[in-house]
Amino acid sequence: MELAAIRRSACAGIVHFASALMLATFATAVVAQAYPSRPVRMIIPFPPGGSTDTYARIISPKLSEALGQQVVIDNRPGAGGALGAELAAKAPADGYTIWLGQTANLVMGPILRAKGGNYDPVRDFAPITLLMKSPQVMVVSTGSPIKTAKDLIAAAKKSPGTLTFGSAGIGSSGHINGELFNQVAGINITHVPYKGGAAAIVDLMGNRITYLATSLASAGQFVRDGKLRAIATTGLKRARVMPDVPTMAESALPGYEVVSWHGLLAPAKVPQTIINRLNKDLVALLATQDVQKLLFAEGGEISPSSPEEFSKFLSHETTKWGKVIKQAGITAD
């Protein structure tokens, strides 16, 4: 009797578990089918007018059409994009808050703030899709004797520690790029941080620093006007907006790649069915000609991905730049 009772109890437990699993699956399916039933908030962790905000304003109307609900842009600048990221991390995991993150607040910032921080870029977010990847361009003044990346490396090896490179500040993408360049090329070019990229460009044109690694958008007009000379771009393929400029990989350092990137994410634990729905709609709209025309005008390349691909890419970037930052001894102070 006792054995029979145990068996009956076990069977009842199995039935109960199966029923609960079916109910949970049904509930998730219902949520996914009903989604979205109200406007979706897209947090932009930077002020209006920058590249992150511009990307959001290009894609949000099309995403609104696809979802059948308004996508409301919510600019939350501060702390290099960390404040907006923290707000997104703490939002309800219901799919009604998404955000546009990028290299600075998903990789560089969290690594530099290793002793503190209010969000974890891997643990606290559900990647939806990558959006854009943009290489940097390495530029010198037009009066510089340096014509190529090989010239720059040769000059640095001939006079160790005497050449300089500028950036928009400690921990900026230009700074990290310069440190990677030093490490891979086996050279020592001294970093000079500025309070923004514009000041660095002014000093570069005045021959007060040797070179600058910056965005295509920042340097493009100066290169076209003949005020700066582009010696290399940092993607694996030549930049579409600077097709005559060789990549660092092809001209001096095989495999060298530095890209700034943007991607859309949701808070962790948003149902996978909702993540998949958002991914499908975003990948489809990124393939439309009108969206591509607007995004291409900003420079860089459209780079849609699956959520899984984005997750792996984020982990790879964190590992890659973590090693560079540690070796260079860079801190947020």
PAPA-719073 format. One record per residue: residue in three letters; x, y, z of N, C-alpha, C in turn. Coordinates in steps of 0.1 Angstrom, whole numbers, padded with zeros to 4 digits, always signed. Each point is the difference from the previous one (the first is absolute). Example, Ala and Ser with C-alpha at 12.3 -4.5 7.8 and 13.67 -1.06 7.14 Angstrom:
BEGIN
Ala+0132-0057+0078-0009+0012+0000+0009+0012+0000Ser-0004+0011-0007+0009+0011+0000-0008+0011+0008
This chain:
BEGIN
Met+0008-0012+0000-0008+0012+0000+0009+0013+0000Glu+0010-0001+0008+0009+0012+0001+0006+0002-0013Leu+0005-0010-0007+0007+0001-0013-0010+0005-0010Ala-0013-0004+0000-0010+0004-0009-0002+0015+0002Ala-0001+0004+0013-0002+0014+0003+0011+0009-0005Ile+0012-0005+0001+0012+0008-0005-0001+0001-0015Arg-0004-0011-0007-0001+0001-0014-0011+0010-0005Arg-0012-0001+0008-0011+0009-0004+0005+0015+0002Ser+0007+0002+0011+0005+0014+0003+0010+0005-0011Ala+0008-0010-0004+0010+0004-0010-0007+0003-0014Cys-0010-0008-0003-0007+0002-0012-0008+0014+0000Ala-0005+0002+0012-0008+0013+0002+0010+0012-0002Gly+0012-0002+0006+0010+0011-0002+0004+0002-0014Ile+0002-0011-0007+0003+0002-0015-0011+0007-0007Val-0012-0004+0003-0012+0006-0007+0000+0015+0003His+0002+0003+0013+0000+0014+0005+0011+0008-0007Phe+0012-0006-0001+0011+0007-0007-0003+0003-0014Ala-0005-0011-0007-0003+0002-0014-0011+0010-0003Ser-0010+0001+0009-0010+0010-0001+0005+0014+0002Ala+0009+0001+0010+0006+0013+0002+0008+0005-0011Leu+0008-0010-0006+0008+0003-0012-0008+0005-0012Met-0012-0007-0002-0009+0003-0011-0006+0014+0002Leu-0003+0003+0013-0006+0013+0003+0010+0011-0002Ala+0013-0002+0004+0010+0010-0002+0002+0002-0015Thr+0001-0011-0008+0002+0002-0014-0011+0007-0007Phe-0012-0003+0005-0012+0006-0006+0000+0015+0004Ala+0004+0003+0012+0000+0014+0005+0010+0008-0009Thr+0012-0006-0002+0010+0007-0008-0005+0002-0014Ala-0007-0010-0006-0005+0002-0013-0010+0011-0001Val-0009+0000+0010-0010+0011+0000+0006+0014+0001Val+0011+0001+0008+0006+0013+0001+0007+0004-0013Ala+0006-0010-0007+0006+0003-0012-0010+0004-0011Gln-0011-0007+0000-0011+0003-0010-0006+0014+0002Ala-0001+0004+0013-0006+0013+0003+0010+0011-0002Tyr+0013-0003+0000+0010+0010-0001+0002+0006-0014Pro+0001+0014-0001-0002+0009+0011-0014+0006+0000Ser-0005+0002+0012-0013+0006+0001+0000+0015+0005Arg+0012+0005+0001+0001+0014+0003+0014+0005-0005Pro+0003+0013+0001+0012+0005-0005+0012-0006+0006Val+0011+0000-0008+0013-0006+0005+0010+0012+0001Arg+0007+0000+0012+0010+0010+0002+0013-0004-0004Met+0007+0009-0008+0014-0003-0004+0009+0010+0007Ile+0008-0005+0010+0009+0009+0007+0013+0002-0008Ile+0003+0013-0001+0012+0004-0007+0009+0006+0011Pro+0011-0006+0003+0008+0005+0011+0010+0012-0003Phe-0004+0007-0010+0008+0012-0004-0010+0011-0003Pro+0005+0013-0001-0009+0011-0003-0004+0000-0015Pro-0010+0007-0004-0004+0001-0014+0011+0006-0008Gly+0001-0005-0013+0009+0005-0009+0012-0008-0003Gly+0004-0009+0009+0012-0009-0003-0004-0012-0009Ser+0010-0008-0003-0002-0011-0009-0010-0010+0006Thr+0001-0003+0013-0010-0009+0006-0014+0005-0001Asp-0002+0012+0003-0013+0006-0001-0005+0000-0015Thr+0009+0003-0009-0004+0001-0014-0004-0014-0005Tyr+0007-0011+0004-0003-0013-0004-0014-0003+0005Ala-0003+0003+0013-0013-0003+0006-0011+0007-0008Arg+0002+0012-0004-0011+0008-0007-0002-0005-0014Ile+0010-0007-0005-0002-0006-0014-0008-0012+0001Ile+0003-0009+0010-0007-0013+0000-0013+0000+0008Ser-0002+0009+0009-0012+0000+0009-0013+0001-0008Pro-0001+0009-0010-0013+0000-0008-0003-0013-0007Lys+0010-0006-0005-0002-0013-0007-0004-0011+0009Leu+0007+0000+0012-0004-0010+0010-0014+0002+0005Ser-0004+0013+0001-0014+0003+0004-0010-0006-0009Glu+0003+0001-0013-0009-0006-0011+0000-0015+0002Ala+0011-0006+0002+0001-0015+0001-0008-0005+0012Leu+0001+0007+0011-0006-0004+0013-0014+0004+0001Gly-0004+0010-0008-0014+0005+0001-0002+0008+0013Gln+0011+0005+0006+0000+0008+0012+0011+0010-0001Gln-0003+0012+0006+0010+0010+0000+0013-0004+0007Val+0012+0003-0005+0012-0001+0007+0005+0013+0004Val+0000+0003+0013+0003+0013+0006+0015+0001+0004Ile+0007+0009-0006+0014+0002+0004+0001+0008+0013Asp+0008-0005+0009+0002+0005+0013+0015+0003+0002Asn+0005+0012-0002+0014+0003+0001+0004+0001+0015Arg+0009-0008+0005+0005+0000+0014+0015+0001+0000Pro+0006+0012-0003+0014+0001+0000+0006+0000+0014Gly+0014-0002+0000+0007+0001+0013+0010-0011+0002Ala+0011+0003+0006+0011-0009+0004+0004-0009-0012Gly+0002+0006-0012+0005-0007-0011-0010-0011-0005Gly-0013+0002+0002-0010-0009-0004-0004-0010+0010Ala+0007+0000+0012-0003-0009+0011-0013+0002+0006Leu-0005+0012+0001-0012+0003+0007-0012-0006-0007Gly+0000+0002-0014-0011-0006-0008+0001-0015+0001Ala+0012-0006+0000+0001-0015+0000-0005-0005+0013Glu+0003+0007+0011-0005-0004+0013-0015+0000+0001Leu-0006+0010-0006-0014+0002+0000-0007-0012-0007Ala+0006-0003-0012-0005-0012-0008+0002-0013+0008Ala+0011-0002+0007+0002-0012+0007-0011-0002+0011Lys-0005+0011+0006-0009-0001+0011-0015+0000-0005Ala-0002+0002-0013-0014+0000-0005-0006-0013+0000Pro-0014-0001+0001-0007-0012+0000+0003-0009-0012Ala+0001-0013+0002+0004-0009-0011-0012-0004-0008Asp-0007+0010-0006-0013-0003-0007+0001+0003-0015Gly+0011+0005-0004+0002+0004-0014-0005+0014-0004Tyr-0004+0007+0010-0005+0014-0003+0011+0011+0003Thr+0012-0005+0003+0012+0009+0001+0011-0007-0008Ile+0005+0006-0010+0012-0004-0007+0010+0011+0000Trp+0012-0002-0003+0010+0011+0000+0011-0002-0011Leu+0006+0011-0004+0010-0001-0010+0014+0002+0007Gly+0007-0010+0001+0013+0000+0007+0011+0000-0010Gln+0013+0003+0004+0011+0000-0009+0013-0003+0008Thr+0011+0000-0007+0013-0004+0005+0003+0006+0014Ala-0002+0013+0001+0004+0007+0012-0007-0005+0013Asn-0014-0002-0001-0007-0003+0012-0003-0015+0002Leu+0004-0008-0010-0001-0015+0001+0013-0007+0002Val+0011+0007-0004+0013-0007+0001+0010+0009+0008Met+0004+0011-0006+0010+0008+0006-0003+0005+0014Gly-0011+0006+0002-0004+0006+0013+0000-0011+0011Pro-0008-0011-0002+0000-0010+0010+0014-0006+0004Ile+0009-0001-0010+0013-0005+0002+0008+0010+0009Leu-0001+0013-0004+0008+0010+0007-0006+0002+0014Arg-0013-0003+0002-0006+0001+0014-0001-0013+0006Ala+0011-0008-0001+0000-0014+0005-0003-0001+0015Lys+0004+0010+0007-0002+0000+0015-0014+0005+0004Gly-0008+0003-0009-0014+0005+0003-0008+0001-0012Gly-0012+0004+0001-0010+0001-0011-0013-0006+0004Asn-0010+0005-0007-0014-0004+0004-0006-0009-0010Tyr+0007-0005-0010-0005-0010-0010+0011-0008-0005Asp-0004-0012-0004+0009-0009-0007-0004-0002-0014Pro+0008+0003-0010-0004+0000-0014-0004-0014-0005Val+0005-0010+0006-0004-0014-0005-0012-0005+0009Arg+0001+0002+0013-0010-0006+0008-0014+0007+0000Asp+0001+0013-0002-0012+0009+0002-0008+0003-0013Phe+0005-0005-0012-0007+0003-0012-0002-0012-0009Ala-0011+0001-0008-0003-0010-0010+0003+0006-0014Pro+0011-0004-0007+0003+0006-0013-0011-0003-0010Ile-0004+0010-0008-0010-0002-0011+0007-0001-0013Thr+0007+0010-0004+0008+0000-0013+0010+0011+0000Leu+0012-0003-0006+0009+0011-0003-0006+0009-0011Leu+0004+0012+0000-0006+0010-0010+0011+0005-0010Met+0010+0006+0006+0011+0006-0009+0014-0004+0006Lys+0009-0001-0009+0014-0001+0003+0008+0011-0008Ser+0008+0007+0007+0007+0011-0007+0015+0000+0004Pro+0009-0002-0010+0014+0001+0002+0004+0014+0004Gln+0012+0001+0006+0006+0013+0002+0009+0003-0012Val+0005+0012+0000+0010+0004-0010+0012+0006+0007Met+0012-0003-0004+0012+0005+0006+0005+0011-0010Val+0001+0012+0006+0003+0012-0008+0012+0007+0006Val+0008+0007-0010+0011+0008+0004-0002+0014-0007Ser+0008+0010+0004-0001+0013-0007+0005-0002-0014Thr-0004+0009-0009+0004+0000-0014+0015+0003-0001Gly+0005+0007+0010+0015+0003+0000+0009-0010+0005Ser-0006-0011+0005+0008-0011+0006+0007-0008-0010Pro+0012-0005+0003+0007-0008-0009-0006-0014-0001Ile-0008-0003+0009-0006-0014+0001-0011-0001-0010Lys+0001-0010-0009-0009-0002-0011-0009-0013+0002Thr+0006-0009+0007-0007-0013+0001+0001-0005+0015Ala-0007-0011+0003+0001-0006+0013+0014-0006+0002Lys+0006-0005-0010+0014-0005+0001+0009+0011+0004Asp-0002+0012-0006+0009+0011+0003-0002+0004+0015Leu-0012+0000+0005-0002+0003+0014+0007-0010+0009Ile-0001-0013-0003+0006-0010+0008+0015+0002+0000Ala+0006+0002-0012+0014+0002-0002+0005+0012+0008Ala-0007+0011+0000+0003+0012+0007+0000-0002+0015Ala-0010-0008+0005-0001-0003+0014+0011-0009+0005Lys+0005-0009-0008+0011-0009+0003+0013+0007+0000Lys+0001+0010-0009+0013+0008-0001+0001+0009+0012Ser-0011+0006+0005+0001+0009+0011-0010-0004+0011Pro+0002-0010+0007-0009-0005+0010-0004+0011+0011Gly-0013+0001+0002-0005+0009+0010-0001+0014-0004Thr+0004+0004-0012+0000+0014-0004-0012+0004-0008Leu-0006-0010-0006-0012+0003-0008-0013+0000+0009Thr-0010+0007-0004-0012+0001+0009-0013-0003-0009Phe-0010-0004+0007-0013-0002-0006-0011+0007+0009Gly-0010+0006-0006-0010+0007+0007-0013-0009+0001Ser-0009+0004+0009-0013-0007+0001-0009+0010+0007Ala-0013-0004+0000-0010+0008+0006-0001-0001+0015Gly+0010-0008+0006+0000-0001+0014+0005-0014+0005Ile+0004-0001+0012+0004-0013+0006-0012-0010-0001Gly+0003-0012-0005-0010-0010-0002-0009+0001-0012Ser+0002+0011-0008-0008+0001-0012+0004-0010-0010Ser-0008-0002-0011+0003-0010-0010+0014+0003-0007Gly+0002+0013-0002+0013+0004-0006+0012-0004+0008His-0002+0002+0014+0011-0004+0009+0003-0015+0000Ile-0011-0008+0001+0002-0014+0000+0005-0005-0013Asn-0004+0006-0011+0006-0004-0013+0015+0003+0000Gly+0004+0011+0005+0014+0004+0000+0008-0010+0008Glu-0005-0004+0011+0007-0010+0009+0001-0014-0007Leu-0011-0004-0007+0001-0012-0007+0010+0000-0011Phe+0001+0012-0007+0009+0002-0011+0015-0001+0006Asn+0002+0006+0012+0013-0001+0006+0004-0015+0003Gln-0010-0007+0006+0003-0014+0004+0002-0009-0012Val-0008+0001-0010+0001-0009-0012+0012+0003-0008Ala+0003+0013-0002+0012+0004-0008+0013+0000+0008Gly-0001-0002+0013+0013+0000+0008+0007+0013+0001Ile-0008+0011+0001+0005+0013+0000-0005+0008+0013Asn+0005+0012+0002-0004+0008+0012-0002+0014-0005Ile-0013+0003-0004-0004+0014-0003-0008+0005+0012Thr+0003+0012+0005-0005+0005+0012-0014+0006-0002His-0009-0004+0009-0014+0005-0001-0001+0014+0006Val-0008+0009-0008-0003+0013+0005-0015+0001+0000Pro-0007+0000+0012-0014+0001+0000-0005+0015-0001Tyr-0011+0002-0007-0007+0013-0001-0014-0001+0005Lys-0006+0012+0002-0014+0000+0005-0008+0001-0013Gly+0000-0011-0007-0008-0001-0012+0008-0001-0013Gly-0006-0005-0010+0008-0003-0013+0003+0013-0007Ala-0008+0010+0001+0002+0012-0008+0014+0007+0004Ala+0003+0000+0013+0012+0006+0004+0012-0008-0005Ala-0001-0013+0000+0011-0008-0005+0002+0002-0015Ile-0010+0002-0008+0001+0003-0014+0007+0013-0002Val-0003+0010+0008+0007+0013-0001+0015-0001+0002Asp+0003-0008+0011+0015-0001+0003+0007-0009-0011Leu-0008-0009-0006+0006-0009-0010+0003+0009-0012Met-0009+0008-0004+0002+0009-0012+0012+0010+0003Gly+0002+0003+0013+0011+0009+0004+0013-0008+0002Asn+0000-0012-0003+0012-0009+0001+0005-0001+0015Arg-0009+0001+0009+0004-0001+0015-0002-0014+0005Ile-0006-0009-0008+0000-0014+0003+0003-0008-0014Thr+0004-0012+0001+0004-0008-0012-0012-0005-0008Tyr-0009-0007+0007-0012-0005-0007-0012-0001+0009Leu-0011-0003-0006-0013-0001+0007-0008-0011-0006Ala-0006-0008+0009-0009-0010-0005-0014+0004+0004Thr-0009+0002-0010-0013+0006+0003-0010-0005-0009Ser-0013+0004+0001-0010-0005-0008+0000+0005-0014Leu-0006-0007-0009+0000+0004-0014-0008+0013-0001Ala-0010+0001+0007-0009+0012+0000+0008+0013+0005Ser+0008-0002+0010+0008+0011+0006+0011+0005-0010Ala+0007-0009-0006+0011+0003-0009-0003+0002-0014Gly-0012-0005-0005-0002-0001-0014+0001+0013-0007Gln-0006+0010+0004+0000+0013-0007+0014+0006+0000Phe+0007-0001+0011+0014+0005+0000+0009-0007-0010Val-0003-0013-0002+0008-0008-0010-0004+0004-0014Arg-0013+0002-0002-0005+0004-0013+0005+0014-0004Asp+0001+0009+0010+0005+0014-0002+0015+0001-0001Gly+0007-0011+0002+0015+0000-0001+0006+0005+0013Lys-0007+0001+0011+0006+0005+0012+0006-0011+0009Leu-0004-0012-0003+0006-0012+0007+0003-0011-0010Arg+0009-0008+0003+0003-0012-0009-0004-0013+0007Ala-0008-0008-0006-0004-0013+0005+0011-0010-0004Ile+0005-0007+0010+0011-0010-0004-0005-0014+0001Ala-0011-0002+0008-0006-0014+0001-0013+0001+0007Thr-0009-0010-0004-0012-0002+0008+0001-0013+0008Thr-0009-0002+0009+0003-0011+0010-0010-0012-0001Gly-0008+0000-0010-0009-0012-0003+0008-0010-0007Leu-0005-0012-0001+0006-0011-0008-0002+0003-0015Lys-0010+0007-0004-0003+0004-0014+0002+0015-0001Arg+0003+0005-0012+0001+0014-0002-0013+0007+0003Ala+0001+0012+0006-0013+0008+0003-0006+0004-0013Arg-0014-0001+0000-0007+0003-0012+0001+0015-0003Val+0001+0009+0010+0001+0014-0002+0015+0004-0003Met+0010-0009+0002+0014+0004-0003+0006-0012-0007Pro-0005-0003-0012+0004-0013-0007+0015+0001-0004Asp+0006+0011-0002+0014+0001-0004+0010-0001+0011Val-0005+0000+0013+0009-0001+0011+0001-0015+0004Pro+0012-0005+0001+0002-0014+0003-0003-0003+0015Thr-0004-0012+0003-0002-0004+0014+0013-0002+0007Met+0000+0001+0013+0012-0003+0008+0004-0015-0003Ala-0010-0009-0001+0003-0014-0002+0007-0003-0013Glu-0004+0007-0011+0007-0002-0013+0013+0007-0001Ser+0002+0011+0007+0011+0008-0003+0012-0002+0010Ala-0003-0005+0012+0011-0001+0010-0002-0012+0010Leu-0012-0002+0005-0002-0009+0011-0011-0010-0003Pro+0002-0011-0006-0010-0010-0004-0009-0004+0012Gly-0013+0001-0003-0010-0004+0011-0004+0011+0009Tyr+0006+0012-0002-0003+0011+0009-0014+0005-0002Glu-0008+0002+0010-0013+0005-0002-0005+0007+0013Val-0005+0012-0002-0006+0008+0010-0012+0006-0006Val-0012-0003+0006-0012+0006-0005-0008+0005+0012Ser-0007+0011-0002-0010+0005+0009-0013-0006-0004Trp-0009-0004+0009-0012-0006-0005-0012+0004+0009His-0012-0002-0005-0012+0002+0007-0009-0012-0002Gly-0008-0002+0011-0009-0012-0001-0012+0003+0009Leu-0011-0007-0002-0012+0001+0008-0001-0011+0009Leu-0004+0003+0013-0001-0010+0010-0013+0003+0008Ala-0004-0010+0008-0011+0001+0010+0005-0004+0013Pro-0007+0002+0011+0004-0005+0013+0000-0015+0000Ala+0009-0005+0008+0001-0015+0001-0014-0006+0004Lys-0002-0012-0004-0012-0008+0003-0013+0004-0007Val+0002+0009-0010-0012+0002-0009-0002-0013-0007Pro-0013-0004-0002-0003-0013-0006+0007-0001-0014Gln+0006-0012-0003+0007-0001-0012-0009+0002-0013Thr-0013-0003+0002-0009+0002-0011-0001+0014-0004Ile+0001+0009+0010+0000+0015-0003+0013+0004-0006Ile+0011-0005+0005+0013+0003-0005+0001-0004-0015Asn-0005-0012-0003+0000-0005-0014-0009+0009-0009Arg-0011+0005+0006-0009+0008-0008+0007+0013-0003Leu+0006+0006+0009+0007+0013-0002+0011-0002-0010Asn+0008-0011+0002+0011-0003-0009-0005-0001-0014Lys-0011-0007-0002-0005-0002-0014-0004+0013-0006Asp-0007+0008+0007-0005+0013-0005+0012+0010-0003Leu+0010+0000+0009+0011+0009-0002+0009-0005-0011Val+0003-0012-0002+0008-0005-0011-0007+0003-0013Ala-0013-0002+0000-0008+0003-0013+0001+0015-0003Leu-0001+0009+0009+0000+0014-0003+0014+0005-0004Leu+0010-0007+0006+0014+0004-0004+0003-0004-0014Ala-0008-0009-0006+0002-0004-0014-0007+0009-0010Thr-0008+0010+0005-0007+0008-0010+0009+0011-0005Gln-0003+0004-0012+0009+0010-0007+0000+0014+0007Asp-0012+0004+0004-0001+0014+0006+0008+0000+0013Val-0001-0010+0008+0007+0000+0013+0015-0001-0003Gln+0004-0009-0009+0014-0001-0003+0006+0013-0005Lys-0007+0007-0008+0005+0013-0006+0003+0009+0012Leu-0009+0001+0009+0002+0010+0011+0011-0005+0009Leu+0001-0013+0003+0011-0005+0009+0013+0001-0007Phe+0001-0003-0012+0013+0001-0007+0005+0014-0001Ala-0009+0010+0000+0004+0014+0000+0008+0004+0013Glu-0002-0008+0011+0007+0002+0012+0013-0006+0001Gly+0004-0008-0011+0012-0007+0001-0001-0014+0006Gly+0010-0009-0002-0001-0013+0006-0008-0009-0009Glu-0002-0012+0006-0007-0011-0008-0012-0006+0009Ile-0011-0002-0007-0011-0007+0007+0003-0014+0003Ser-0002-0004+0012+0005-0014+0004-0010-0007+0009Pro-0012-0004-0006-0010-0007+0008+0006-0014+0004Ser-0006-0005+0011+0004-0013+0005-0011-0007+0007Ser+0002-0012+0003-0010-0007+0009+0003+0004+0014Pro-0009-0002+0010+0003+0002+0014+0012-0008+0005Glu+0001-0012-0005+0012-0009+0004+0013+0006-0005Glu+0000+0004-0013+0012+0006-0006+0004+0012+0008Phe-0009+0009+0003+0003+0012+0007+0006-0003+0014Ser-0006-0010+0007+0005-0004+0013+0014-0005-0001Lys+0004-0008-0010+0013-0005-0001+0010+0012-0004Phe-0005+0009-0008+0008+0011-0004+0003+0009+0012Leu-0010+0002+0009+0002+0008+0012+0010-0006+0009Ser+0000-0013+0002+0009-0007+0008+0014+0001-0005His+0001-0002-0014+0013+0001-0006+0007+0014+0001Glu-0009+0010-0001+0005+0014+0001+0005+0003+0014Thr-0008-0005+0010+0004+0002+0014+0013-0007+0003Thr+0002-0012-0005+0013-0007+0003+0012+0007-0007Lys-0002+0004-0013+0010+0007-0008+0005+0013+0007Trp-0010+0008+0003+0004+0013+0005+0004+0000+0015Gly-0005-0010+0007+0004-0002+0014+0015-0002+0000Lys+0005-0008-0009+0015-0003+0000+0008+0012-0004Val-0005+0008-0010+0007+0012-0004+0001+0010+0011Ile-0012+0002+0007+0000+0010+0010+0008-0004+0012Lys+0000-0013+0004+0008-0005+0011+0015+0002-0003Gln+0004-0004-0012+0014+0001-0004+0005+0014+0000Ala-0009+0009-0005+0004+0015-0001-0001+0007+0014Gly-0006-0007+0010-0001+0006+0013-0010+0012+0000Ile-0010+0000-0008-0010+0011-0001-0010-0001+0011Thr-0003+0011+0007-0010+0000+0010-0010+0011-0003Ala-0011+0000+0007-0010+0011-0002+0004+0013+0007Asp+0010+0000+0009+0004+0012+0007+0009+0009-0009
